[in-house]
């Protein structure tokens, strides 16, 4: 099988980074999953039990532990995830409404400037 040339493929450069849009610091944080809440709780325990484990090893152990848990053990994390999803949805709706309101205000300002 012939090798594919990578010379023609586009690589990320410093000029590409400048073209990216800046993230809005006011944008709400995403909701965390039940697994991520579990990881927040268990990471330190796993690290304490396995001090020689690398970051990747800790992640693997966390994944194994999560898969071994039954539904009742996962319920508190799923409840936290549901509450966090509601928070994120509410904050995102407020953020979008705020953005539309400010765009309308800016457009109204531009129109009033045009009249003068």
Backbone as XML, in Angstrom:
<?xml version="1.0"?>
<chain id="A" units="angstrom">
  <residue number="1" name="UNK">
    <atom name="N" x="0.854" y="-1.176" z="0.000"/>
    <atom name="CA" x="0.000" y="0.000" z="0.000"/>
    <atom name="C" x="0.899" y="1.237" z="0.000"/>
  </residue>
  <residue number="2" name="UNK">
    <atom name="N" x="0.691" y="2.167" z="-0.933"/>
    <atom name="CA" x="1.563" y="3.350" z="-1.022"/>
    <atom name="C" x="1.307" y="4.303" z="0.136"/>
  </residue>
  <residue number="3" name="UNK">
    <atom name="N" x="2.382" y="4.978" z="0.522"/>
    <atom name="CA" x="2.267" y="5.963" z="1.589"/>
    <atom name="C" x="1.609" y="7.225" z="1.061"/>
  </residue>
  <residue number="4" name="UNK">
    <atom name="N" x="0.816" y="7.840" z="1.880"/>
    <atom name="CA" x="0.137" y="9.077" z="1.513"/>
    <atom name="C" x="1.033" y="10.232" z="1.905"/>
  </residue>
  <residue number="5" name="UNK">
    <atom name="N" x="1.238" y="11.139" z="0.996"/>
    <atom name="CA" x="2.083" y="12.289" z="1.260"/>
    <atom name="C" x="1.378" y="13.253" z="2.195"/>
  </residue>
  <residue number="6" name="UNK">
    <atom name="N" x="2.100" y="13.693" z="3.192"/>
    <atom name="CA" x="1.524" y="14.650" z="4.144"/>
    <atom name="C" x="2.001" y="16.066" z="3.865"/>
  </residue>
  <residue number="7" name="UNK">
    <atom name="N" x="2.807" y="16.233" z="2.834"/>
    <atom name="CA" x="3.336" y="17.564" z="2.523"/>
    <atom name="C" x="2.236" y="18.524" z="2.111"/>
  </residue>
  <residue number="8" name="UNK">
    <atom name="N" x="1.236" y="18.013" z="1.403"/>
    <atom name="CA" x="0.159" y="18.872" z="0.923"/>
    <atom name="C" x="-0.911" y="19.129" z="1.988"/>
  </residue>
  <residue number="9" name="UNK">
    <atom name="N" x="-0.911" y="18.312" z="3.036"/>
    <atom name="CA" x="-1.938" y="18.489" z="4.046"/>
    <atom name="C" x="-1.661" y="19.764" z="4.838"/>
  </residue>
  <residue number="10" name="UNK">
    <atom name="N" x="-2.731" y="20.402" z="5.250"/>
    <atom name="CA" x="-2.623" y="21.676" z="5.951"/>
    <atom name="C" x="-2.283" y="21.442" z="7.413"/>
  </residue>
  <residue number="11" name="UNK">
    <atom name="N" x="-1.299" y="22.138" z="7.898"/>
    <atom name="CA" x="-0.911" y="22.051" z="9.298"/>
    <atom name="C" x="-1.348" y="23.321" z="10.022"/>
  </residue>
  <residue number="12" name="UNK">
    <atom name="N" x="-1.580" y="23.186" z="11.295"/>
    <atom name="CA" x="-1.952" y="24.338" z="12.101"/>
    <atom name="C" x="-0.718" y="25.211" z="12.320"/>
  </residue>
  <residue number="13" name="UNK">
    <atom name="N" x="-0.864" y="26.476" z="12.066"/>
    <atom name="CA" x="0.253" y="27.397" z="12.246"/>
    <atom name="C" x="-0.160" y="28.533" z="13.159"/>
  </residue>
  <residue number="14" name="UNK">
    <atom name="N" x="0.786" y="29.380" z="13.472"/>
    <atom name="CA" x="0.502" y="30.519" z="14.348"/>
    <atom name="C" x="-0.516" y="31.454" z="13.710"/>
  </residue>
  <residue number="15" name="UNK">
    <atom name="N" x="-0.466" y="31.601" z="12.373"/>
    <atom name="CA" x="-1.416" y="32.494" z="11.714"/>
    <atom name="C" x="-2.836" y="31.936" z="11.796"/>
  </residue>
  <residue number="16" name="UNK">
    <atom name="N" x="-2.973" y="30.591" z="11.800"/>
    <atom name="CA" x="-4.292" y="29.986" z="11.955"/>
    <atom name="C" x="-4.853" y="30.267" z="13.340"/>
  </residue>
  <residue number="17" name="UNK">
    <atom name="N" x="-3.995" y="30.257" z="14.332"/>
    <atom name="CA" x="-4.438" y="30.515" z="15.693"/>
    <atom name="C" x="-4.985" y="31.929" z="15.828"/>
  </residue>
  <residue number="18" name="UNK">
    <atom name="N" x="-4.407" y="32.869" z="15.094"/>
    <atom name="CA" x="-4.886" y="34.257" z="15.152"/>
    <atom name="C" x="-6.269" y="34.390" z="14.537"/>
  </residue>
  <residue number="19" name="UNK">
    <atom name="N" x="-6.591" y="33.526" z="13.572"/>
    <atom name="CA" x="-7.871" y="33.609" z="12.876"/>
    <atom name="C" x="-9.019" y="33.053" z="13.711"/>
  </residue>
  <residue number="20" name="UNK">
    <atom name="N" x="-8.711" y="32.248" z="14.710"/>
    <atom name="CA" x="-9.758" y="31.657" z="15.531"/>
    <atom name="C" x="-10.496" y="32.733" z="16.312"/>
  </residue>
  <residue number="21" name="UNK">
    <atom name="N" x="-11.763" y="32.486" z="16.523"/>
    <atom name="CA" x="-12.535" y="33.439" z="17.312"/>
    <atom name="C" x="-12.211" y="33.238" z="18.783"/>
  </residue>
  <residue number="22" name="UNK">
    <atom name="N" x="-12.208" y="34.314" z="19.500"/>
    <atom name="CA" x="-11.926" y="34.268" z="20.929"/>
    <atom name="C" x="-13.142" y="33.716" z="21.662"/>
  </residue>
  <residue number="23" name="UNK">
    <atom name="N" x="-12.902" y="32.926" z="22.708"/>
    <atom name="CA" x="-13.994" y="32.410" z="23.515"/>
    <atom name="C" x="-14.531" y="33.525" z="24.388"/>
  </residue>
  <residue number="24" name="UNK">
    <atom name="N" x="-15.828" y="33.548" z="24.541"/>
    <atom name="CA" x="-16.467" y="34.538" z="25.393"/>
    <atom name="C" x="-16.293" y="34.119" z="26.856"/>
  </residue>
  <residue number="25" name="UNK">
    <atom name="N" x="-15.638" y="34.945" z="27.654"/>
    <atom name="CA" x="-15.430" y="34.563" z="29.060"/>
    <atom name="C" x="-16.729" y="34.528" z="29.871"/>
  </residue>
  <residue number="26" name="UNK">
    <atom name="N" x="-17.796" y="35.123" z="29.359"/>
    <atom name="CA" x="-19.078" y="35.144" z="30.066"/>
    <atom name="C" x="-19.952" y="33.941" z="29.738"/>
  </residue>
  <residue number="27" name="UNK">
    <atom name="N" x="-19.534" y="33.139" z="28.754"/>
    <atom name="CA" x="-20.335" y="31.991" z="28.348"/>
    <atom name="C" x="-20.394" y="30.983" z="29.488"/>
  </residue>
  <residue number="28" name="UNK">
    <atom name="N" x="-21.591" y="30.461" z="29.788"/>
    <atom name="CA" x="-21.732" y="29.515" z="30.904"/>
    <atom name="C" x="-20.955" y="28.219" z="30.659"/>
  </residue>
  <residue number="29" name="UNK">
    <atom name="N" x="-20.539" y="27.587" z="31.737"/>
    <atom name="CA" x="-19.835" y="26.309" z="31.659"/>
    <atom name="C" x="-20.815" y="25.212" z="31.257"/>
  </residue>
  <residue number="30" name="UNK">
    <atom name="N" x="-20.294" y="24.207" z="30.561"/>
    <atom name="CA" x="-21.109" y="23.060" z="30.184"/>
    <atom name="C" x="-21.498" y="22.253" z="31.419"/>
  </residue>
  <residue number="31" name="UNK">
    <atom name="N" x="-22.559" y="21.475" z="31.267"/>
    <atom name="CA" x="-22.975" y="20.584" z="32.341"/>
    <atom name="C" x="-22.024" y="19.395" z="32.405"/>
  </residue>
  <residue number="32" name="UNK">
    <atom name="N" x="-21.746" y="18.934" z="33.610"/>
    <atom name="CA" x="-20.902" y="17.757" z="33.788"/>
    <atom name="C" x="-21.769" y="16.501" z="33.748"/>
  </residue>
  <residue number="33" name="UNK">
    <atom name="N" x="-21.180" y="15.426" z="33.265"/>
    <atom name="CA" x="-21.883" y="14.144" z="33.235"/>
    <atom name="C" x="-21.793" y="13.472" z="34.603"/>
  </residue>
  <residue number="34" name="UNK">
    <atom name="N" x="-22.591" y="12.425" z="34.776"/>
    <atom name="CA" x="-22.556" y="11.666" z="36.026"/>
    <atom name="C" x="-21.157" y="11.094" z="36.233"/>
  </residue>
  <residue number="35" name="UNK">
    <atom name="N" x="-20.539" y="10.633" z="35.167"/>
    <atom name="CA" x="-19.187" y="10.074" z="35.258"/>
    <atom name="C" x="-18.194" y="11.127" z="35.746"/>
  </residue>
  <residue number="36" name="UNK">
    <atom name="N" x="-18.318" y="12.351" z="35.274"/>
    <atom name="CA" x="-17.385" y="13.396" z="35.690"/>
    <atom name="C" x="-17.554" y="13.743" z="37.174"/>
  </residue>
  <residue number="37" name="UNK">
    <atom name="N" x="-18.775" y="13.705" z="37.676"/>
    <atom name="CA" x="-18.981" y="13.912" z="39.110"/>
    <atom name="C" x="-18.353" y="12.764" z="39.905"/>
  </residue>
  <residue number="38" name="UNK">
    <atom name="N" x="-18.492" y="11.549" z="39.390"/>
    <atom name="CA" x="-17.864" y="10.385" z="40.017"/>
    <atom name="C" x="-16.345" y="10.555" z="40.047"/>
  </residue>
  <residue number="39" name="UNK">
    <atom name="N" x="-15.769" y="10.993" z="38.935"/>
    <atom name="CA" x="-14.317" y="11.182" z="38.850"/>
    <atom name="C" x="-13.855" y="12.219" z="39.872"/>
  </residue>
  <residue number="40" name="UNK">
    <atom name="N" x="-14.612" y="13.300" z="40.018"/>
    <atom name="CA" x="-14.250" y="14.317" z="41.011"/>
    <atom name="C" x="-14.199" y="13.715" z="42.417"/>
  </residue>
  <residue number="41" name="UNK">
    <atom name="N" x="-15.137" y="12.826" z="42.722"/>
    <atom name="CA" x="-15.182" y="12.198" z="44.038"/>
    <atom name="C" x="-14.065" y="11.181" z="44.247"/>
  </residue>
  <residue number="42" name="UNK">
    <atom name="N" x="-13.798" y="10.358" z="43.242"/>
    <atom name="CA" x="-12.937" y="9.202" z="43.410"/>
    <atom name="C" x="-11.476" y="9.393" z="43.027"/>
  </residue>
  <residue number="43" name="UNK">
    <atom name="N" x="-11.126" y="10.419" z="42.270"/>
    <atom name="CA" x="-9.746" y="10.547" z="41.778"/>
    <atom name="C" x="-8.720" y="10.508" z="42.924"/>
  </residue>
  <residue number="44" name="UNK">
    <atom name="N" x="-8.960" y="11.266" z="43.968"/>
    <atom name="CA" x="-8.001" y="11.309" z="45.081"/>
    <atom name="C" x="-7.896" y="9.956" z="45.783"/>
  </residue>
  <residue number="45" name="UNK">
    <atom name="N" x="-9.011" y="9.245" z="45.918"/>
    <atom name="CA" x="-8.989" y="7.919" z="46.552"/>
    <atom name="C" x="-8.141" y="6.949" z="45.735"/>
  </residue>
  <residue number="46" name="UNK">
    <atom name="N" x="-8.360" y="6.970" z="44.427"/>
    <atom name="CA" x="-7.618" y="6.073" z="43.533"/>
    <atom name="C" x="-6.132" y="6.415" z="43.580"/>
  </residue>
  <residue number="47" name="UNK">
    <atom name="N" x="-5.807" y="7.701" z="43.576"/>
    <atom name="CA" x="-4.404" y="8.120" z="43.638"/>
    <atom name="C" x="-3.761" y="7.709" z="44.960"/>
  </residue>
  <residue number="48" name="UNK">
    <atom name="N" x="-4.514" y="7.792" z="46.051"/>
    <atom name="CA" x="-3.987" y="7.400" z="47.357"/>
    <atom name="C" x="-3.756" y="5.888" z="47.428"/>
  </residue>
  <residue number="49" name="UNK">
    <atom name="N" x="-4.659" y="5.111" z="46.837"/>
    <atom name="CA" x="-4.530" y="3.655" z="46.844"/>
    <atom name="C" x="-3.424" y="3.180" z="45.901"/>
  </residue>
  <residue number="50" name="UNK">
    <atom name="N" x="-3.135" y="3.978" z="44.861"/>
    <atom name="CA" x="-2.140" y="3.606" z="43.846"/>
    <atom name="C" x="-1.185" y="4.776" z="43.611"/>
  </residue>
  <residue number="51" name="UNK">
    <atom name="N" x="-0.295" y="5.055" z="44.561"/>
    <atom name="CA" x="0.568" y="6.237" z="44.440"/>
    <atom name="C" x="1.519" y="6.193" z="43.235"/>
  </residue>
  <residue number="52" name="UNK">
    <atom name="N" x="1.834" y="5.007" z="42.753"/>
    <atom name="CA" x="2.746" y="4.890" z="41.623"/>
    <atom name="C" x="2.028" y="5.029" z="40.272"/>
  </residue>
  <residue number="53" name="UNK">
    <atom name="N" x="0.722" y="5.089" z="40.289"/>
    <atom name="CA" x="-0.060" y="5.131" z="39.053"/>
    <atom name="C" x="0.114" y="6.470" z="38.339"/>
  </residue>
  <residue number="54" name="UNK">
    <atom name="N" x="0.234" y="6.402" z="37.013"/>
    <atom name="CA" x="0.326" y="7.610" z="36.203"/>
    <atom name="C" x="-1.074" y="8.189" z="36.015"/>
  </residue>
  <residue number="55" name="UNK">
    <atom name="N" x="-1.129" y="9.357" z="35.401"/>
    <atom name="CA" x="-2.428" y="9.997" z="35.144"/>
    <atom name="C" x="-3.320" y="9.072" z="34.315"/>
  </residue>
  <residue number="56" name="UNK">
    <atom name="N" x="-2.740" y="8.465" z="33.289"/>
    <atom name="CA" x="-3.504" y="7.553" z="32.429"/>
    <atom name="C" x="-3.973" y="6.326" z="33.177"/>
  </residue>
  <residue number="57" name="UNK">
    <atom name="N" x="-3.113" y="5.795" z="34.043"/>
    <atom name="CA" x="-3.493" y="4.621" z="34.839"/>
    <atom name="C" x="-4.655" y="4.953" z="35.759"/>
  </residue>
  <residue number="58" name="UNK">
    <atom name="N" x="-4.611" y="6.134" z="36.374"/>
    <atom name="CA" x="-5.697" y="6.552" z="37.264"/>
    <atom name="C" x="-7.001" y="6.632" z="36.466"/>
  </residue>
  <residue number="59" name="UNK">
    <atom name="N" x="-6.932" y="7.179" z="35.259"/>
    <atom name="CA" x="-8.125" y="7.257" z="34.411"/>
    <atom name="C" x="-8.687" y="5.885" z="34.083"/>
  </residue>
  <residue number="60" name="UNK">
    <atom name="N" x="-7.806" y="4.942" z="33.793"/>
    <atom name="CA" x="-8.255" y="3.575" z="33.496"/>
    <atom name="C" x="-8.916" y="2.947" z="34.714"/>
  </residue>
  <residue number="61" name="UNK">
    <atom name="N" x="-8.306" y="3.133" z="35.874"/>
    <atom name="CA" x="-8.881" y="2.578" z="37.102"/>
    <atom name="C" x="-10.235" y="3.193" z="37.417"/>
  </residue>
  <residue number="62" name="UNK">
    <atom name="N" x="-10.359" y="4.487" z="37.169"/>
    <atom name="CA" x="-11.650" y="5.156" z="37.383"/>
    <atom name="C" x="-12.707" y="4.591" z="36.443"/>
  </residue>
  <residue number="63" name="UNK">
    <atom name="N" x="-12.338" y="4.361" z="35.193"/>
    <atom name="CA" x="-13.276" y="3.792" z="34.226"/>
    <atom name="C" x="-13.727" y="2.405" z="34.629"/>
  </residue>
  <residue number="64" name="UNK">
    <atom name="N" x="-12.785" y="1.605" z="35.106"/>
    <atom name="CA" x="-13.122" y="0.249" z="35.553"/>
    <atom name="C" x="-14.079" y="0.309" z="36.735"/>
  </residue>
  <residue number="65" name="UNK">
    <atom name="N" x="-13.767" y="1.171" z="37.700"/>
    <atom name="CA" x="-14.612" y="1.308" z="38.890"/>
    <atom name="C" x="-16.027" y="1.751" z="38.493"/>
  </residue>
  <residue number="66" name="UNK">
    <atom name="N" x="-16.130" y="2.705" z="37.576"/>
    <atom name="CA" x="-17.437" y="3.209" z="37.131"/>
    <atom name="C" x="-18.251" y="2.093" z="36.479"/>
  </residue>
  <residue number="67" name="UNK">
    <atom name="N" x="-17.607" y="1.299" z="35.639"/>
    <atom name="CA" x="-18.319" y="0.212" z="34.959"/>
    <atom name="C" x="-18.767" y="-0.870" z="35.939"/>
  </residue>
  <residue number="68" name="UNK">
    <atom name="N" x="-18.024" y="-1.055" z="37.025"/>
    <atom name="CA" x="-18.373" y="-2.078" z="38.006"/>
    <atom name="C" x="-19.502" y="-1.644" z="38.931"/>
  </residue>
  <residue number="69" name="UNK">
    <atom name="N" x="-19.775" y="-0.358" z="38.996"/>
    <atom name="CA" x="-20.816" y="0.143" z="39.894"/>
    <atom name="C" x="-22.199" y="-0.236" z="39.383"/>
  </residue>
  <residue number="70" name="UNK">
    <atom name="N" x="-23.116" y="-0.530" z="40.323"/>
    <atom name="CA" x="-24.490" y="-0.827" z="39.912"/>
    <atom name="C" x="-25.291" y="0.476" z="39.847"/>
  </residue>
  <residue number="71" name="UNK">
    <atom name="N" x="-26.529" y="0.374" z="39.410"/>
    <atom name="CA" x="-27.375" y="1.561" z="39.215"/>
    <atom name="C" x="-27.579" y="2.349" z="40.507"/>
  </residue>
  <residue number="72" name="UNK">
    <atom name="N" x="-27.762" y="1.642" z="41.632"/>
    <atom name="CA" x="-27.984" y="2.339" z="42.907"/>
    <atom name="C" x="-26.763" y="3.147" z="43.326"/>
  </residue>
  <residue number="73" name="UNK">
    <atom name="N" x="-25.571" y="2.632" z="43.052"/>
    <atom name="CA" x="-24.354" y="3.355" z="43.399"/>
    <atom name="C" x="-24.157" y="4.579" z="42.508"/>
  </residue>
  <residue number="74" name="UNK">
    <atom name="N" x="-24.669" y="4.512" z="41.290"/>
    <atom name="CA" x="-24.515" y="5.622" z="40.336"/>
    <atom name="C" x="-25.572" y="6.714" z="40.531"/>
  </residue>
  <residue number="75" name="UNK">
    <atom name="N" x="-26.670" y="6.389" z="41.215"/>
    <atom name="CA" x="-27.789" y="7.342" z="41.346"/>
    <atom name="C" x="-27.394" y="8.716" z="41.857"/>
  </residue>
  <residue number="76" name="UNK">
    <atom name="N" x="-26.572" y="8.833" z="42.914"/>
    <atom name="CA" x="-26.234" y="10.187" z="43.397"/>
    <atom name="C" x="-25.521" y="11.022" z="42.330"/>
  </residue>
  <residue number="77" name="UNK">
    <atom name="N" x="-24.674" y="10.367" z="41.545"/>
    <atom name="CA" x="-23.941" y="11.076" z="40.494"/>
    <atom name="C" x="-24.869" y="11.460" z="39.352"/>
  </residue>
  <residue number="78" name="UNK">
    <atom name="N" x="-25.834" y="10.600" z="39.050"/>
    <atom name="CA" x="-26.805" y="10.919" z="38.005"/>
    <atom name="C" x="-27.712" y="12.061" z="38.440"/>
  </residue>
  <residue number="79" name="UNK">
    <atom name="N" x="-28.042" y="12.110" z="39.730"/>
    <atom name="CA" x="-28.858" y="13.215" z="40.243"/>
    <atom name="C" x="-28.089" y="14.532" z="40.148"/>
  </residue>
  <residue number="80" name="UNK">
    <atom name="N" x="-26.795" y="14.500" z="40.486"/>
    <atom name="CA" x="-25.968" y="15.704" z="40.369"/>
    <atom name="C" x="-25.882" y="16.149" z="38.920"/>
  </residue>
  <residue number="81" name="UNK">
    <atom name="N" x="-25.750" y="15.182" z="38.015"/>
    <atom name="CA" x="-25.640" y="15.503" z="36.589"/>
    <atom name="C" x="-26.940" y="16.127" z="36.083"/>
  </residue>
  <residue number="82" name="UNK">
    <atom name="N" x="-28.062" y="15.600" z="36.527"/>
    <atom name="CA" x="-29.357" y="16.148" z="36.103"/>
    <atom name="C" x="-29.517" y="17.590" z="36.593"/>
  </residue>
  <residue number="83" name="UNK">
    <atom name="N" x="-29.153" y="17.829" z="37.847"/>
    <atom name="CA" x="-29.245" y="19.183" z="38.407"/>
    <atom name="C" x="-28.296" y="20.126" z="37.671"/>
  </residue>
  <residue number="84" name="UNK">
    <atom name="N" x="-27.107" y="19.637" z="37.350"/>
    <atom name="CA" x="-26.133" y="20.476" z="36.646"/>
    <atom name="C" x="-26.599" y="20.765" z="35.220"/>
  </residue>
  <residue number="85" name="UNK">
    <atom name="N" x="-27.264" y="19.798" z="34.590"/>
    <atom name="CA" x="-27.798" y="20.014" z="33.238"/>
    <atom name="C" x="-28.867" y="21.102" z="33.259"/>
  </residue>
  <residue number="86" name="UNK">
    <atom name="N" x="-29.726" y="21.063" z="34.277"/>
    <atom name="CA" x="-30.764" y="22.097" z="34.402"/>
    <atom name="C" x="-30.121" y="23.469" z="34.613"/>
  </residue>
  <residue number="87" name="UNK">
    <atom name="N" x="-29.081" y="23.522" z="35.445"/>
    <atom name="CA" x="-28.363" y="24.778" z="35.677"/>
    <atom name="C" x="-27.756" y="25.295" z="34.380"/>
  </residue>
  <residue number="88" name="UNK">
    <atom name="N" x="-27.102" y="24.410" z="33.651"/>
    <atom name="CA" x="-26.439" y="24.814" z="32.408"/>
    <atom name="C" x="-27.460" y="25.288" z="31.372"/>
  </residue>
  <residue number="89" name="UNK">
    <atom name="N" x="-28.572" y="24.583" z="31.257"/>
    <atom name="CA" x="-29.618" y="24.986" z="30.308"/>
    <atom name="C" x="-30.177" y="26.363" z="30.664"/>
  </residue>
  <residue number="90" name="UNK">
    <atom name="N" x="-30.420" y="26.572" z="31.963"/>
    <atom name="CA" x="-30.969" y="27.850" z="32.428"/>
    <atom name="C" x="-29.967" y="28.987" z="32.160"/>
  </residue>
  <residue number="91" name="UNK">
    <atom name="N" x="-28.700" y="28.758" z="32.514"/>
    <atom name="CA" x="-27.684" y="29.793" z="32.312"/>
    <atom name="C" x="-27.455" y="30.062" z="30.827"/>
  </residue>
  <residue number="92" name="UNK">
    <atom name="N" x="-27.517" y="29.010" z="30.015"/>
    <atom name="CA" x="-27.314" y="29.173" z="28.585"/>
    <atom name="C" x="-28.470" y="29.964" z="27.962"/>
  </residue>
  <residue number="93" name="UNK">
    <atom name="N" x="-29.686" y="29.694" z="28.410"/>
    <atom name="CA" x="-30.843" y="30.435" z="27.907"/>
    <atom name="C" x="-30.721" y="31.915" z="28.275"/>
  </residue>
  <residue number="94" name="UNK">
    <atom name="N" x="-30.320" y="32.192" z="29.518"/>
    <atom name="CA" x="-30.130" y="33.575" z="29.952"/>
    <atom name="C" x="-29.028" y="34.251" z="29.141"/>
  </residue>
  <residue number="95" name="UNK">
    <atom name="N" x="-27.957" y="33.517" z="28.896"/>
    <atom name="CA" x="-26.818" y="34.042" z="28.133"/>
    <atom name="C" x="-27.238" y="34.394" z="26.706"/>
  </residue>
  <residue number="96" name="UNK">
    <atom name="N" x="-27.996" y="33.488" z="26.079"/>
    <atom name="CA" x="-28.446" y="33.748" z="24.705"/>
    <atom name="C" x="-29.425" y="34.913" z="24.657"/>
  </residue>
  <residue number="97" name="UNK">
    <atom name="N" x="-30.331" y="34.994" z="25.634"/>
    <atom name="CA" x="-31.285" y="36.099" z="25.680"/>
    <atom name="C" x="-30.557" y="37.417" z="25.894"/>
  </residue>
  <residue number="98" name="UNK">
    <atom name="N" x="-29.560" y="37.401" z="26.732"/>
    <atom name="CA" x="-28.774" y="38.599" z="26.999"/>
    <atom name="C" x="-28.027" y="39.039" z="25.742"/>
  </residue>
  <residue number="99" name="UNK">
    <atom name="N" x="-27.502" y="38.072" z="25.005"/>
    <atom name="CA" x="-26.772" y="38.373" z="23.775"/>
    <atom name="C" x="-27.675" y="38.981" z="22.716"/>
  </residue>
  <residue number="100" name="UNK">
    <atom name="N" x="-28.886" y="38.447" z="22.573"/>
    <atom name="CA" x="-29.835" y="38.986" z="21.590"/>
    <atom name="C" x="-30.249" y="40.396" z="21.966"/>
  </residue>
  <residue number="101" name="UNK">
    <atom name="N" x="-30.453" y="40.630" z="23.261"/>
    <atom name="CA" x="-30.856" y="41.954" z="23.715"/>
    <atom name="C" x="-29.753" y="42.974" z="23.451"/>
  </residue>
  <residue number="102" name="UNK">
    <atom name="N" x="-28.509" y="42.579" z="23.679"/>
    <atom name="CA" x="-27.419" y="43.534" z="23.458"/>
    <atom name="C" x="-27.204" y="43.782" z="21.969"/>
  </residue>
  <residue number="103" name="UNK">
    <atom name="N" x="-27.443" y="42.765" z="21.127"/>
    <atom name="CA" x="-27.319" y="42.964" z="19.677"/>
    <atom name="C" x="-28.395" y="43.921" z="19.177"/>
  </residue>
  <residue number="104" name="UNK">
    <atom name="N" x="-29.621" y="43.775" z="19.706"/>
    <atom name="CA" x="-30.704" y="44.667" z="19.313"/>
    <atom name="C" x="-30.394" y="46.098" z="19.745"/>
  </residue>
  <residue number="105" name="UNK">
    <atom name="N" x="-29.847" y="46.251" z="20.935"/>
    <atom name="CA" x="-29.503" y="47.584" z="21.437"/>
    <atom name="C" x="-28.405" y="48.204" z="20.580"/>
  </residue>
  <residue number="106" name="UNK">
    <atom name="N" x="-27.431" y="47.405" z="20.188"/>
    <atom name="CA" x="-26.337" y="47.908" z="19.351"/>
    <atom name="C" x="-26.868" y="48.305" z="17.979"/>
  </residue>
  <residue number="107" name="UNK">
    <atom name="N" x="-27.781" y="47.511" z="17.447"/>
    <atom name="CA" x="-28.362" y="47.818" z="16.142"/>
    <atom name="C" x="-29.197" y="49.100" z="16.218"/>
  </residue>
  <residue number="108" name="UNK">
    <atom name="N" x="-29.924" y="49.270" z="17.304"/>
    <atom name="CA" x="-30.725" y="50.477" z="17.492"/>
    <atom name="C" x="-29.809" y="51.690" z="17.599"/>
  </residue>
  <residue number="109" name="UNK">
    <atom name="N" x="-28.686" y="51.566" z="18.265"/>
    <atom name="CA" x="-27.723" y="52.661" z="18.365"/>
    <atom name="C" x="-27.170" y="53.026" z="16.992"/>
  </residue>
  <residue number="110" name="UNK">
    <atom name="N" x="-26.879" y="52.022" z="16.182"/>
    <atom name="CA" x="-26.351" y="52.275" z="14.839"/>
    <atom name="C" x="-27.380" y="53.005" z="13.983"/>
  </residue>
  <residue number="111" name="UNK">
    <atom name="N" x="-28.651" y="52.590" z="14.088"/>
    <atom name="CA" x="-29.704" y="53.223" z="13.307"/>
    <atom name="C" x="-29.906" y="54.672" z="13.742"/>
  </residue>
  <residue number="112" name="UNK">
    <atom name="N" x="-29.823" y="54.935" z="15.031"/>
    <atom name="CA" x="-29.993" y="56.304" z="15.497"/>
    <atom name="C" x="-28.803" y="57.165" z="15.065"/>
  </residue>
  <residue number="113" name="UNK">
    <atom name="N" x="-27.624" y="56.582" z="14.957"/>
    <atom name="CA" x="-26.452" y="57.312" z="14.475"/>
    <atom name="C" x="-26.600" y="57.642" z="12.989"/>
  </residue>
  <residue number="114" name="UNK">
    <atom name="N" x="-27.227" y="56.734" z="12.243"/>
    <atom name="CA" x="-27.428" y="56.960" z="10.811"/>
    <atom name="C" x="-28.391" y="58.114" z="10.552"/>
  </residue>
  <residue number="115" name="UNK">
    <atom name="N" x="-29.354" y="58.325" z="11.455"/>
    <atom name="CA" x="-30.342" y="59.374" z="11.281"/>
    <atom name="C" x="-29.717" y="60.759" z="11.444"/>
  </residue>
  <residue number="116" name="UNK">
    <atom name="N" x="-28.653" y="60.850" z="12.204"/>
    <atom name="CA" x="-28.060" y="62.160" z="12.487"/>
    <atom name="C" x="-27.226" y="62.663" z="11.384"/>
  </residue>
</chain>
